[in-house]
Amino acid sequence: MATQAQQLARALNILAKSPQFSYSKARAAARTDGNVDWPKTKARNDGFNPEVDGCESFVMNDGSLCDWLPSHFAFTGRPHA
């Protein structure tokens, strides 16, 4: 069974392949996912700067982490935040 982060990563990676991809669109899409733990996501990304950092990580309710991998220009789901 896929973690919540793997499911979100799959959805965000579809966006990442779009010619109109932007980090703000990825954030907006993540905001619609009811499985994102927003207080933990905000705490994890304290000091986040989109100009430098690209896209933030998303902490999920099941404890998994959806992380941006700039070297692969893709999101990945990790089992634990």
HELIX and SHEET records of a PDB file:
HELIX    1   1 GLN A    4  ALA A   16  1                                  13    
HELIX    2   2 TYR A   23  ARG A   31  1                                   9    
HELIX    3   3 TRP A   38  ARG A   44  1                                   7    
HELIX    4   4 PRO A   50  ASP A   53  1                                   4    
SHEET    1   A 3 PHE A  58  VAL A  59  0                                        
SHEET    2   A 3 LEU A  65  LEU A  69 -1                                        
SHEET    3   A 3 ALA A  74  ARG A  78 -1                                        
END                                                                             
